């Protein structure tokens, strides 16, 4: 056993905690850029409430609401320019994973010059960002608990993470009451994303006892909560646990990384702009079936938390969960064509080398090409 642990995340967890966002913002700046999406936080009234909380604490705010699904590098660059023009000194990310990831990138670019793709691919490094506060409204990516920001370059289709501790939030408010406005189709996709974070970190070659413990707890929560919530349960304890599982998933991938399923999904949504959770749903059963031999004992533990008994029924347990939450799909149903597979395979090695390396079974170009084909 040989590992290091260094993840400083200030999590404020609890129903109603959103009321503290103004007090937090006042600790870090005098003018906030509130990064959000095009409509959902307005429709729910959350954006208006947040502006009022911030104003009551003596902090000015301006809104940047151009972030969409699978956020673009160009959107982050535009947001950072806006933040500088407005003299913002603190960033608030208000929304789902795409919003939080873009807010992170905006906070980073506001303090670092140049092309963000150079930082994403490691050609340049930066150690500063504007102070960042995150408020998730979906229980999926766990972006509030790590230093990753996944962005897509619209010119190349490359979907890859900016990774730096500079974009770990100064504080994240995790309020399960904010999750309740999600339509069940969104709950399904983000909930499955949270599950795959926990599964992939757990089987990763660089997992450690801390990431293992948090991964198992996250999977247990999701196995217990996702289906009842999808079916309409209003139980606040289930919402708390599902929300906590999402944050745990974000934390464990910061420590242990993702593996091949995420590695293969990023080229899919980078090319086709599909919903990330749907891409994962198409790929996960195929990838896990081909990977059981790499760590059968851990695969058995995953299966048990999803209603199975051992590694031999893991894929069936995953399939059953996907069916119950209306997420059974395939790459072809998501718009992927057979002639896309070669590009996706090549791109997987370009943008997801770490995920390929972390996976418990080694797949070469031909092996990944076949997995894509099997997922069609």
Order of alpha helices (4+ residues) and beta strands (2+ residues): beta-alpha-beta-alpha-alpha-beta-alpha-beta-alpha-alpha-beta-beta-beta-beta-alpha-alpha-alpha-alpha-alpha-alpha-alpha-alpha-alpha-alpha
